[in-house]
Amino acid sequence: MPTLFTDPRSGGVKKSSGVNVLPIVAEVWTQVRDDSNSDVDWLIASFDGSSKTDITVISSGSGGLEKCASSLPENVACYGGIKLKTGRFVTFCYAPEGCSVMVRGRGVLNVLEGSDREIVMKPGLTEENLI
């Protein structure tokens, strides 16, 4: 599923970002959003291996924001979503200092429908210090 962005210079015409979010990402997000599923409440997605266009799930699990934050990969830009203890859903982007500048701006997970807002993820983030 390609991600799309709207270029303000184009009068609102949507163009492909060149990123292909694999179907597994939306499938795992559905599991995160399923209240009857306690096995998965977060997911982390990033580029599939050496691909520069395909985004797939690289990790998922339970344990909320804290577990997700502690599972972030080093030097890899990633994106994902979390079900908070409050029952709300947030999406996030994470771009550590060591990752490529080109990779930082490429992925946008607009396939994660139903989130309340997007947060900037960082290691050690907790729901208590989430602003």
DSSP file with accessible surface (Angstrom, degrees, kcal/mol):
  #  RESIDUE AA STRUCTURE BP1 BP2  ACC     N-H-->O    O-->H-N    N-H-->O    O-->H-N    TCO  KAPPA ALPHA  PHI   PSI    X-CA   Y-CA   Z-CA
    1    1 A M              0   0  110      0, 0.0    20,-2.3     0, 0.0   110,-0.1   0.000 360.0 360.0 360.0 108.4    0.0    0.0    0.0
    2    2 A P  E     -A   20   0A  77      0, 0.0     2,-0.2     0, 0.0    18,-0.2  -0.401 360.0-125.7 -68.5 145.4    1.9    3.2   -1.2
    3    3 A T  E     -     0   0A   0     16,-2.0    14,-2.0    -2,-0.1    15,-0.4  -0.604  26.0-150.6 -86.7 154.6    1.8    6.2    1.1
    4    4 A L  E     -A   16   0A  76     -2,-0.2     2,-0.3    12,-0.2    12,-0.2  -0.915  13.8-173.1-126.4 151.3    0.6    9.5   -0.2
    5    5 A F  E     -A   15   0A  94     10,-2.2    10,-2.5    -2,-0.3     2,-0.6  -0.955  23.2-126.2-136.4 158.5    1.3   13.1    0.4
    6    6 A T  E     -A   14   0A  71     -2,-0.3     8,-0.2     8,-0.2     7,-0.0  -0.933  16.4-146.4-108.7 121.1   -0.2   16.3   -0.9
    7    7 A D    > > -     0   0   16      6,-1.1     3,-2.0    -2,-0.6     5,-1.1  -0.753   6.2-148.7 -85.0 118.1    2.1   18.8   -2.4
    8    8 A P  G > 5S+     0   0  118      0, 0.0     3,-0.9     0, 0.0    -1,-0.2   0.788  96.6  59.8 -61.5 -23.1    0.7   22.3   -1.7
    9    9 A R  G 3 5S+     0   0  214      1,-0.2    -2,-0.0     2,-0.1    -3,-0.0   0.657  97.0  61.8 -77.3 -12.6    2.1   23.5   -5.0
   10   10 A S  G < 5S-     0   0   35     -3,-2.0     3,-0.3     3,-0.2    -1,-0.2   0.390 115.2-107.8 -95.8   4.2    0.0   21.1   -6.9
   11   11 A G  T < 5S-     0   0   76     -3,-0.9    -2,-0.1    -4,-0.2    -5,-0.0   0.754  80.5 -48.1  76.4  22.3   -3.3   22.4   -5.8
   12   12 A G  S   <S+     0   0   42     -5,-1.1     2,-0.3     1,-0.3    -1,-0.2   0.572  90.4 153.2  95.9   8.7   -4.0   19.4   -3.6
   13   13 A V        -     0   0   87     -6,-0.4    -6,-1.1    -3,-0.3     2,-0.3  -0.578  42.9-128.4 -73.7 128.5   -3.0   16.6   -6.0
   14   14 A K  E     -A    6   0A 137     -2,-0.3     2,-0.3    -8,-0.2    -8,-0.2  -0.614  27.7-172.2 -80.8 136.1   -1.9   13.5   -4.1
   15   15 A K  E     -A    5   0A  93    -10,-2.5   -10,-2.2    -2,-0.3     2,-0.2  -0.925  29.0-102.3-125.0 152.3    1.5   12.1   -5.2
   16   16 A S  E     -A    4   0A  70     -2,-0.3   -12,-0.2   -12,-0.2   -10,-0.0  -0.480  16.3-148.1 -73.3 140.1    3.2    8.9   -4.1
   17   17 A S  E     -     0   0A  29    -14,-2.0    -1,-0.1     2,-0.2   -13,-0.1   0.535  42.1-115.0 -81.8  -7.5    6.0    9.2   -1.6
   18   18 A G  E    S+     0   0A  36    -15,-0.4     2,-0.4     1,-0.3   -14,-0.1   0.422  79.5 122.1  87.0  -1.7    7.7    6.2   -3.2
   19   19 A V  E     -     0   0A   1    -16,-0.2   -16,-2.0    87,-0.2     2,-0.6  -0.804  49.3-156.1 -98.7 134.7    7.3    4.2    0.0
   20   20 A N  E     -Ab   2  54A  54     33,-3.6    35,-2.6    -2,-0.4     2,-0.7  -0.919   4.7-156.1-112.7 105.9    5.4    0.9   -0.1
   21   21 A V  E     - b   0  55A   1    -20,-2.3    35,-0.2    -2,-0.6    33,-0.1  -0.741  23.1-128.9 -83.6 117.1    3.9    0.0    3.3
   22   22 A L    >>  -     0   0   38     33,-2.8     3,-1.9    -2,-0.7     4,-0.7  -0.303  18.2-113.2 -66.6 149.3    3.5   -3.8    3.2
   23   23 A P  H 3> S+     0   0   80      0, 0.0     4,-2.1     0, 0.0     3,-0.2   0.768 109.9  72.6 -55.7 -27.9    0.1   -5.2    4.1
   24   24 A I  H 3> S+     0   0   66      1,-0.2     4,-2.6     2,-0.2     5,-0.2   0.832  90.2  60.7 -59.6 -28.9    1.5   -6.9    7.3
   25   25 A V  H <> S+     0   0    0     -3,-1.9     4,-2.3    30,-0.3    -1,-0.2   0.958 107.4  42.3 -64.7 -49.1    1.7   -3.4    8.9
   26   26 A A  H  X S+     0   0   29     -4,-0.7     4,-2.0    -3,-0.2    -1,-0.2   0.878 113.0  55.3 -65.0 -34.7   -2.0   -2.7    8.6
   27   27 A E  H  X S+     0   0  107     -4,-2.1     4,-1.5     2,-0.2    -2,-0.2   0.929 110.4  43.6 -64.7 -44.3   -2.7   -6.3    9.8
   28   28 A V  H  X S+     0   0   10     -4,-2.6     4,-2.3     2,-0.2    -2,-0.2   0.897 110.2  56.4 -70.1 -35.5   -0.6   -5.9   13.0
   29   29 A W  H  X S+     0   0    9     -4,-2.3     4,-2.3    -5,-0.2    -1,-0.2   0.900 103.6  54.7 -61.8 -37.2   -2.2   -2.5   13.6
   30   30 A T  H  X S+     0   0   94     -4,-2.0     4,-0.8     1,-0.2    -1,-0.2   0.906 107.6  49.9 -61.6 -38.8   -5.6   -4.1   13.5
   31   31 A Q  H >< S+     0   0   80     -4,-1.5     3,-0.6     2,-0.2     9,-0.2   0.905 108.8  52.0 -65.4 -40.7   -4.4   -6.5   16.2
   32   32 A V  H 3< S+     0   0    1     -4,-2.3    -2,-0.2     1,-0.2    -1,-0.2   0.918 111.6  47.0 -61.3 -40.4   -3.1   -3.5   18.3
   33   33 A R  H 3< S+     0   0   92     -4,-2.3     2,-0.7    -5,-0.2    -1,-0.2   0.611  87.5 102.0 -80.2  -9.3   -6.6   -1.9   18.0
   34   34 A D    X<  -     0   0   71     -4,-0.8     3,-1.8    -3,-0.6     6,-0.2  -0.647  59.8-158.4 -80.5 110.9   -8.4   -5.1   18.9
   35   35 A D  T 3  S+     0   0  123     -2,-0.7    -1,-0.2     1,-0.3    -4,-0.0   0.743  90.4  58.6 -62.8 -23.0   -9.5   -4.7   22.5
   36   36 A S  T 3  S+     0   0  103      1,-0.1     2,-0.7    -3,-0.0    -1,-0.3   0.579  90.3  82.9 -84.0  -6.5   -9.9   -8.5   22.9
   37   37 A N    <   +     0   0   39     -3,-1.8     3,-0.2    -6,-0.2    -1,-0.1  -0.851  45.2 168.1-102.3 109.2   -6.2   -9.0   21.9
   38   38 A S        +     0   0  101     -2,-0.7    -1,-0.1     1,-0.2     3,-0.1   0.444  66.4  76.4 -97.3   0.6   -3.9   -8.6   24.9
   39   39 A D  S    S+     0   0  121      1,-0.2     2,-0.4    -8,-0.1    -1,-0.2   0.725  99.4  37.2 -81.5 -23.5   -0.9  -10.1   23.1
   40   40 A V        +     0   0   14     -9,-0.2    22,-0.3    -3,-0.2    -1,-0.2  -0.973  49.9 147.4-136.3 118.2   -0.1   -7.0   20.9
   41   41 A D  S    S+     0   0   38     20,-3.2    42,-2.9    -2,-0.4     2,-0.3   0.256  71.1  31.7-129.9  10.3   -0.5   -3.4   22.0
   42   42 A W  E     -CD  61  82A   5     19,-1.3    19,-1.6    40,-0.2     2,-0.3  -0.987  57.4-165.6-156.6 158.5    2.3   -1.8   19.9
   43   43 A L  E     -CD  60  81A   0     38,-2.2    38,-1.3    -2,-0.3     2,-0.4  -0.990   7.7-156.2-145.4 149.5    4.2   -2.2   16.7
   44   44 A I  E     -CD  59  80A   0     15,-3.2    14,-2.8    -2,-0.3    15,-1.7  -0.998  16.6-173.9-123.5 129.2    7.4   -0.9   15.2
   45   45 A A  E     +CD  57  79A   0     34,-3.8    34,-2.8    -2,-0.4     2,-0.3  -0.935  12.9 149.6-124.0 147.5    7.8   -0.7   11.4
   46   46 A S  E     -C   56   0A   4     10,-2.3    10,-2.8    -2,-0.4    32,-0.1  -0.907  53.3 -43.6-157.6-175.2   10.8    0.2    9.3
   47   47 A F  E     -C   55   0A  26     30,-0.5     2,-0.8    -2,-0.3     8,-0.3  -0.333  61.2-112.7 -64.5 139.0   12.4   -0.5    5.9
   48   48 A D    >   -     0   0   75      6,-3.1     3,-2.4     2,-0.1     6,-0.2  -0.636  66.0 -60.9 -78.0 104.4   12.4   -4.2    5.0
   49   49 A G  T 3  S-     0   0   69     -2,-0.8    -2,-0.1     1,-0.3     0, 0.0  -0.307 117.6 -15.8  59.4-125.0   16.1   -5.3    5.0
   50   50 A S  T 3  S+     0   0  122     -2,-0.1    -1,-0.3     2,-0.0    -2,-0.1   0.365 103.0 126.8 -94.3   6.8   18.1   -3.3    2.5
   51   51 A S    <   -     0   0   32     -3,-2.4    -4,-0.0     1,-0.1     0, 0.0  -0.352  46.1-161.9 -64.6 142.7   14.9   -2.1    0.7
   52   52 A K  S    S+     0   0  166     -5,-0.1    -1,-0.1    -2,-0.0     3,-0.1   0.364  89.0  31.1-102.2   2.1   14.7    1.7    0.2
   53   53 A T  S    S+     0   0   58     -5,-0.2   -33,-3.6     1,-0.1     2,-0.5   0.642  96.2  83.8-129.7 -30.0   10.9    1.5   -0.5
   54   54 A D  E     -b   20   0A  46     -6,-0.2    -6,-3.1   -35,-0.2     2,-0.5  -0.714  53.3-164.7 -91.8 126.2    9.2   -1.3    1.4
   55   55 A I  E     +bC  21  47A   0    -35,-2.6   -33,-2.8    -2,-0.5     2,-0.3  -0.914  16.8 165.8-108.7 131.9    8.2   -0.8    5.0
   56   56 A T  E     - C   0  46A  22    -10,-2.8   -10,-2.3    -2,-0.5     2,-0.4  -0.852  44.9 -81.2-134.8 171.1    7.3   -3.9    7.2
   57   57 A V  E     + C   0  45A  29     -2,-0.3   -12,-0.3   -12,-0.2     3,-0.1  -0.622  39.0 175.3 -74.8 126.1    6.8   -4.7   10.8
   58   58 A I  E     +     0   0A  79    -14,-2.8     2,-0.3    -2,-0.4   -13,-0.2   0.617  67.8   2.8-105.0 -17.9   10.2   -5.3   12.5
   59   59 A S  E     + C   0  44A  39    -15,-1.7   -15,-3.2     2,-0.0    -1,-0.4  -0.962  59.6 165.9-163.8 148.8    8.8   -5.7   16.0
   60   60 A S  E     + C   0  43A  50     -2,-0.3     2,-0.3   -17,-0.2   -17,-0.2  -0.969  18.1 120.2-157.1 161.7    5.5   -5.9   17.9
   61   61 A G  E     - C   0  42A  15    -19,-1.6   -20,-3.2    -2,-0.3   -19,-1.3  -0.990  50.5 -70.9 171.7-162.2    4.4   -7.0   21.4
   62   62 A S  S    S+     0   0   61     -2,-0.3   -23,-0.1   -22,-0.3   -22,-0.1  -0.775  76.1  87.2-119.7 165.5    2.7   -6.0   24.6
   63   63 A G  S  > S-     0   0   46     -2,-0.3     4,-1.2     4,-0.1     3,-0.3   0.414  80.6-119.6 121.5   3.4    3.9   -3.9   27.5
   64   64 A G  H  >  -     0   0    6      1,-0.2     4,-2.4     2,-0.2     5,-0.2  -0.091  62.8 -24.7  70.0-160.7    2.7   -0.5   26.2
   65   65 A L  H  > S+     0   0    0      1,-0.2     4,-3.1     2,-0.2     5,-0.2   0.876 133.7  54.8 -58.2 -42.4    4.7    2.6   25.5
   66   66 A E  H  > S+     0   0   52     -3,-0.3     4,-2.0     1,-0.2    58,-0.2   0.922 110.9  44.0 -62.5 -45.1    7.6    1.7   27.8
   67   67 A K  H  X S+     0   0  104     -4,-1.2     4,-0.8     2,-0.2    -1,-0.2   0.911 114.5  50.4 -67.0 -40.6    8.2   -1.7   26.2
   68   68 A C  H >< S+     0   0    0     -4,-2.4     3,-1.1     1,-0.2     4,-0.3   0.948 110.1  49.9 -61.3 -46.8    7.9   -0.2   22.7
   69   69 A A  H >< S+     0   0    2     -4,-3.1     3,-1.1     1,-0.3    -1,-0.2   0.881 110.0  50.6 -61.0 -36.6   10.3    2.6   23.5
   70   70 A S  H 3< S+     0   0   85     -4,-2.0    -1,-0.3     1,-0.2    -2,-0.2   0.642 106.5  57.2 -76.9 -11.5   12.8    0.0   24.9
   71   71 A S  T << S+     0   0   36     -3,-1.1    -1,-0.2    -4,-0.8    -2,-0.2   0.355  75.2 126.7 -98.7   4.4   12.5   -2.0   21.7
   72   72 A L    <   -     0   0   21     -3,-1.1     2,-0.1    -4,-0.3    -3,-0.0  -0.395  61.6-120.5 -64.8 136.2   13.5    0.7   19.3
   73   73 A P    >   -     0   0   32      0, 0.0     3,-0.6     0, 0.0     2,-0.3  -0.386  26.7-108.5 -74.2 155.9   16.4   -0.3   17.0
   74   74 A E  T 3  S-     0   0  165      1,-0.2     3,-0.1    -2,-0.1     0, 0.0  -0.647  92.6  -1.2 -84.4 140.8   19.6    1.7   17.0
   75   75 A N  T 3  S+     0   0   99     -2,-0.3     2,-0.4     1,-0.1    25,-0.3   0.729 104.7 112.0  59.1  24.9   20.5    3.9   14.0
   76   76 A V    <   -     0   0   57     -3,-0.6     2,-0.2    23,-0.1    -1,-0.1  -0.991  65.1-131.9-131.5 126.5   17.3    3.0   12.1
   77   77 A A        +     0   0    1     -2,-0.4   -30,-0.5    18,-0.2     2,-0.3  -0.531  39.0 171.1 -69.9 138.2   14.4    5.3   11.4
   78   78 A C  E     - E   0  94A   0     16,-2.7    16,-2.4    -2,-0.2     2,-0.3  -0.954  22.6-157.9-148.6 169.8   11.1    3.7   12.3
   79   79 A Y  E     +DE  45  93A  11    -34,-2.8   -34,-3.8    -2,-0.3     2,-0.3  -0.920  25.9 131.1-142.9 158.9    7.5    4.3   12.6
   80   80 A G  E     -DE  44  92A   0     12,-1.9    12,-2.4    -2,-0.3     2,-0.3  -0.983  37.7-102.0 177.4-163.8    4.7    2.6   14.5
   81   81 A G  E     -DE  43  91A   0    -38,-1.3   -38,-2.2    -2,-0.3     2,-0.3  -0.988  18.1-162.1-152.2 156.0    1.7    2.8   16.8
   82   82 A I  E     -DE  42  90A   0      8,-2.7     8,-2.3    -2,-0.3     2,-0.7  -0.996  19.7-135.6-141.9 141.9    0.8    2.1   20.4
   83   83 A K  E     - E   0  89A  46    -42,-2.9     6,-0.2    -2,-0.3   -18,-0.1  -0.894  34.4-144.2 -94.0 118.9   -2.3    1.5   22.4
   84   84 A L    >   -     0   0   16      4,-3.2     3,-2.2    -2,-0.7   -20,-0.1  -0.347  24.6-105.4 -79.1 164.7   -1.9    3.6   25.6
   85   85 A K  T 3  S+     0   0  146      1,-0.3    -1,-0.1     2,-0.1    -2,-0.0   0.779 121.0  62.5 -59.6 -26.0   -3.2    2.6   29.0
   86   86 A T  T 3  S-     0   0   99      2,-0.1    -1,-0.3     1,-0.1     3,-0.1   0.556 119.9-110.1 -75.9  -8.4   -6.0    5.1   28.6
   87   87 A G  S <  S+     0   0   34     -3,-2.2     2,-0.1     1,-0.4    -2,-0.1   0.371  79.1 127.6  91.5  -3.2   -7.3    3.1   25.6
   88   88 A R        -     0   0  136     -5,-0.1    -4,-3.2    27,-0.0     2,-0.4  -0.484  53.1-133.8 -84.0 158.9   -6.2    5.8   23.2
   89   89 A F  E     -E   83   0A  19     25,-0.2    27,-3.9    -6,-0.2    28,-0.7  -0.937  22.2-178.7-117.6 133.8   -4.1    5.1   20.1
   90   90 A V  E     -Ef  82 117A   3     -8,-2.3    -8,-2.7    -2,-0.4     2,-0.3  -0.953  14.4-148.6-127.5 150.2   -1.0    7.1   19.0
   91   91 A T  E     -Ef  81 118A  12     26,-2.2    28,-2.8    -2,-0.3     2,-0.3  -0.754  20.9-166.9-107.2 163.5    1.3    6.7   16.1
   92   92 A F  E     -Ef  80 119A   5    -12,-2.4   -12,-1.9    -2,-0.3     2,-0.3  -0.971  19.7-149.0-147.5 161.2    5.0    7.7   16.2
   93   93 A C  E     -Ef  79 120A  39     26,-1.4    28,-2.4    -2,-0.3     2,-0.4  -0.947  14.2-168.2-125.2 151.6    8.1    8.4   14.2
   94   94 A Y  E     +E   78   0A  27    -16,-2.4   -16,-2.7    -2,-0.3    28,-0.1  -0.968  12.1 169.3-143.6 120.6   11.6    7.7   15.5
   95   95 A A        -     0   0   43     -2,-0.4   -18,-0.2    26,-0.3    -2,-0.0  -0.806  19.8-156.3-134.8  93.4   14.7    9.0   13.8
   96   96 A P    >   -     0   0   17      0, 0.0     3,-1.6     0, 0.0     8,-0.1  -0.221  31.7-105.0 -67.5 161.0   17.9    8.6   15.9
   97   97 A E  T 3  S+     0   0  171      1,-0.3     0, 0.0     0, 0.0     0, 0.0   0.834 115.5  57.4 -54.2 -36.3   20.9   10.7   15.3
   98   98 A G  T 3  S+     0   0   51    -22,-0.1    -1,-0.3     2,-0.0     2,-0.1   0.560  84.5  99.7 -79.4  -6.3   22.8    8.0   13.5
   99   99 A C  S <  S-     0   0   11     -3,-1.6   -23,-0.1     1,-0.1   -24,-0.1  -0.460  84.8 -87.7 -85.9 157.0   20.3    7.2   10.8
  100  100 A S     >  -     0   0   63    -25,-0.3     4,-1.9     1,-0.1    -1,-0.1  -0.246  26.0-132.5 -60.1 140.9   20.6    8.5    7.2
  101  101 A V  H  > S+     0   0  121      1,-0.2     4,-1.0     2,-0.2    -1,-0.1   0.891 107.9  54.9 -62.2 -38.3   19.1   11.9    6.5
  102  102 A M  H  4 S+     0   0  141      1,-0.2     4,-0.3     2,-0.2     3,-0.3   0.894 108.9  47.3 -63.9 -37.9   17.4   10.5    3.4
  103  103 A V  H >> S+     0   0   45      1,-0.2     3,-1.3     2,-0.2     4,-0.7   0.867 100.3  68.5 -72.8 -34.1   15.8    7.7    5.4
  104  104 A R  H 3< S+     0   0   83     -4,-1.9    -1,-0.2     1,-0.3    -2,-0.2   0.859 107.6  35.0 -54.9 -40.8   14.5   10.1    8.1
  105  105 A G  T 3< S+     0   0   67     -4,-1.0    -1,-0.3    -3,-0.3    -2,-0.2   0.404 101.3  79.3 -98.7   5.4   12.0   11.9    5.9
  106  106 A R  T <4 S+     0   0   67     -3,-1.3     2,-0.5    -4,-0.3   -87,-0.2   0.864  75.2  68.7 -85.8 -40.0   10.8    9.0    3.7
  107  107 A G     <  +     0   0    7     -4,-0.7     2,-0.4    -3,-0.1    -1,-0.1  -0.724  46.0 170.4 -96.0 130.5    8.3    6.9    5.7
  108  108 A V        -     0   0   74     -2,-0.5     2,-1.6   -29,-0.1     3,-0.1  -0.974  21.9-151.6-132.6 118.0    4.9    8.1    6.6
  109  109 A L    >   +     0   0   20     -2,-0.4     3,-1.0     1,-0.2   -29,-0.1  -0.545  36.4 149.9 -92.3  75.0    2.5    5.6    8.1
  110  110 A N  T 3   +     0   0   79     -2,-1.6    -1,-0.2     1,-0.2  -107,-0.0   0.421  61.3  78.6 -84.1   6.1   -0.8    7.0    7.1
  111  111 A V  T 3   +     0   0   13      1,-0.1     2,-1.7    -3,-0.1    -1,-0.2   0.580  68.7  91.0 -85.4  -8.3   -2.1    3.4    6.9
  112  112 A L    X   -     0   0    7     -3,-1.0     3,-0.6   -32,-0.1    -1,-0.1  -0.608  68.1-173.6 -88.5  81.4   -2.4    3.4   10.7
  113  113 A E  T 3   +     0   0  150     -2,-1.7    -2,-0.1     1,-0.2    -3,-0.0  -0.416  54.0  37.8 -77.4 150.7   -6.0    4.6   10.9
  114  114 A G  T 3  S+     0   0   42      1,-0.3     2,-0.3    -2,-0.1   -25,-0.2   0.653  74.1 141.4  88.8  17.5   -7.8    5.5   14.1
  115  115 A S    <   -     0   0   40     -3,-0.6    -1,-0.3     1,-0.1   -25,-0.2  -0.659  47.9-143.4 -92.8 151.8   -5.0    7.1   16.0
  116  116 A D  S    S-     0   0   80    -27,-3.9     2,-0.3     1,-0.3   -26,-0.2   0.798  73.6 -27.6 -79.0 -34.1   -5.6   10.2   18.2
  117  117 A R  E     -f   90   0A 102    -28,-0.7   -26,-2.2     2,-0.0     2,-0.4  -0.981  61.0-101.7-168.7 171.6   -2.3   11.9   17.4
  118  118 A E  E     -f   91   0A 121     -2,-0.3     2,-0.3   -28,-0.2   -26,-0.2  -0.885  32.9-167.3-109.0 139.1    1.4   11.4   16.4
  119  119 A I  E     -f   92   0A  11    -28,-2.8   -26,-1.4    -2,-0.4     2,-0.7  -0.817  27.2-114.7-118.1 161.5    4.2   11.6   19.0
  120  120 A V  E     -f   93   0A 113     -2,-0.3     2,-0.2   -28,-0.2   -26,-0.2  -0.890  38.9-143.9 -95.7 116.1    7.9   11.8   18.6
  121  121 A M        +     0   0    5    -28,-2.4   -26,-0.3    -2,-0.7   -29,-0.0  -0.531  26.1 166.3 -83.5 147.7    9.3    8.6   20.0
  122  122 A K    >   -     0   0  121     -2,-0.2     3,-1.7   -28,-0.1   -53,-0.0  -0.976  44.4 -86.2-153.3 153.3   12.5    8.3   22.0
  123  123 A P  T 3  S+     0   0   80      0, 0.0   -53,-0.1     0, 0.0     3,-0.1  -0.317 113.4  25.1 -59.3 141.1   14.1    5.6   24.2
  124  124 A G  T 3  S+     0   0   61      1,-0.3     2,-0.1   -58,-0.2   -58,-0.1   0.429  83.4 148.7  85.3   0.2   13.0    5.9   27.8
  125  125 A L    <   -     0   0    9     -3,-1.7     2,-0.3   -60,-0.1    -1,-0.3  -0.426  23.3-174.5 -68.5 136.8    9.7    7.6   26.9
  126  126 A T    >   -     0   0   36     -2,-0.1     3,-0.5    -3,-0.1     4,-0.4  -0.892  39.1-112.3-126.2 164.2    6.9    6.7   29.4
  127  127 A E  G >  S+     0   0   32     -2,-0.3     3,-0.7     1,-0.2    -1,-0.1   0.829 116.2  60.8 -65.2 -29.9    3.2    7.5   29.4
  128  128 A E  G 3  S+     0   0  143      1,-0.2    -1,-0.2     3,-0.0    -3,-0.0   0.841 111.4  37.2 -66.8 -33.7    3.8    9.7   32.5
  129  129 A N  G <  S+     0   0   84     -3,-0.5     2,-0.5     2,-0.1    -1,-0.2   0.304  88.0 117.4-103.7  14.5    6.2   12.0   30.6
  130  130 A L    <         0   0   37     -3,-0.7    -3,-0.0    -4,-0.4   -11,-0.0  -0.662 360.0 360.0 -79.4 121.7    4.3   11.9   27.4
  131  131 A I              0   0  177     -2,-0.5    -2,-0.1     0, 0.0    -3,-0.0  -0.853 360.0 360.0-107.0 360.0    3.1   15.4   26.7
